[in-house]
Amino acid sequence: MMIDLSRTPEDAEVTEAYGTDWWHGENEDEQVLALDAPLEVNVRIRRAGNKYILDGRMAGGIQVRCDRCLEPFHREVKAPFHLFLQALPSGPNAAEVELLDEDMEVDFIHGDQVNLDEIVREQVFLSLPLKCLCSETCRGLCPVCGGNLNRGVCTCRRGEGHPAFSKLKELKTDDHRGE
């Protein structure tokens, strides 16, 4: 959904409901796999000088890949977000503009249009925790065969220690220290 900021009143509100067919993963290794419930987004847009302030909140359900066992699971999304938008500077020296500290919190946009879909997609990723787990007791994958340890005990033969150090077992040591 494109929003034309030049035609938006000083204080406007936009509400959008994204259906489960809206989310398309960019690659198969992506953390968020799909929406499994509609995603409701409400955004208040205010103009502050040459910047736009977007205060929003979103709520819905997503399918996420567990970081330990790689299985998909349902995760509720209920997150507020706050953005500053500003048009890119124009003119002959526009490519070499020095950013100030307060500019680090601003997202720059081209022209007066902003794609709400891109903002929502970004905010979904930002709402995720650093580690997404299907449960606190998730046992993950077997480091040898890759089997899901949540489904049962692994029957593969595990060696002792990391295989990179297996040659160290063959070394003979001299236990006569300090003689």
PyMOL commands that set and color helices and strands:
alter all, ss='L'
color gray80, all
select helices_A, chain A and resi 5-7+94-96+101-105+116-126+163-170
alter helices_A, ss='H'
color red, helices_A
select strands_A, chain A and resi 2-4+11-18+32-48+51-65+72-87+106-109+113-115
alter strands_A, ss='S'
color yellow, strands_A
deselect
rebuild
show_as cartoon
